Amino acid sequence: MTQKEFIKVLDKKGYSYEIEGDNIVVLERGSVSLGSLTSLPPDVEFRNEGNVSLGSLTSLPPGVEFRNGGGVYERVGAVYLRALIGGHFSDWKGNIEVIGSNRLLNLMISKGLFER
């Protein structure tokens, strides 16, 4: 998916975003549901206040970052990756207890572990 195609999706759904250099930064006040997308462009950062649903993604390109916040009782929001790992990343059995799940996910993306 190109950045222009991704921006069209964000516009169609009415999600707030900004362009920062080469990055698209999603700034939605709540959760972001992009469950029908099978790909994202590189260099997308999710800084929305709620969860991120990407249930149909088959890969995650470099430069994608999750800095999304959660609800009242969560410090970090959930990232839903059904097609890649079978559900929420925070529930993935490969998580390391002392490392936040979003931090681990961002590191794995930066190392190219989800590229196909």
SULTALIN-V294513 format. One record per residue. RES is the residue in one letter. SS is DSSP state (2 for helix, 1 for strand, 0 for the rest). OMEGA is omega as a letter, one per 30 degrees, with the letter a starting at -180 (none if undefined). Layout:
RES:SS:OMEGA, RES:SS:OMEGA
This chain:
M:0:l, T:0:l, Q:2:l, K:2:l, E:2:l, F:2:l, I:2:l, K:2:l, V:2:l, L:2:l, D:2:a, K:2:a, K:2:l, G:0:a, Y:0:l, S:0:l, Y:1:l, E:1:l, I:1:l, E:1:a, G:0:l, D:0:a, N:1:l, I:1:a, V:1:l, V:1:a, L:0:a, E:0:a, R:0:a, G:0:l, S:0:l, V:1:a, S:1:l, L:0:a, G:0:a, S:0:a, L:0:l, T:0:l, S:0:l, L:0:l, P:0:l, P:0:l, D:0:l, V:1:l, E:1:l, F:1:l, R:0:l, N:0:a, E:0:a, G:0:a, N:0:l, V:1:l, S:1:l, L:0:a, G:0:a, S:0:a, L:0:l, T:0:l, S:0:l, L:0:a, P:0:l, P:0:l, G:0:l, V:0:l, E:1:l, F:1:l, R:0:a, N:0:l, G:0:a, G:0:a, G:0:a, V:0:a, Y:0:a, E:0:l, R:0:l, V:0:a, G:0:a, A:0:l, V:1:a, Y:1:a, L:1:a, R:2:a, A:2:a, L:2:a, I:2:l, G:0:l, G:1:l, H:1:a, F:2:a, S:2:l, D:2:a, W:0:a, K:0:a, G:0:l, N:0:l, I:0:a, E:0:a, V:0:l, I:0:l, G:0:a, S:2:l, N:2:l, R:2:l, L:2:l, L:2:l, N:2:l, L:2:a, M:2:l, I:2:a, S:2:l, K:0:l, G:0:a, L:0:a, F:0:l, E:0:l, R:0:none
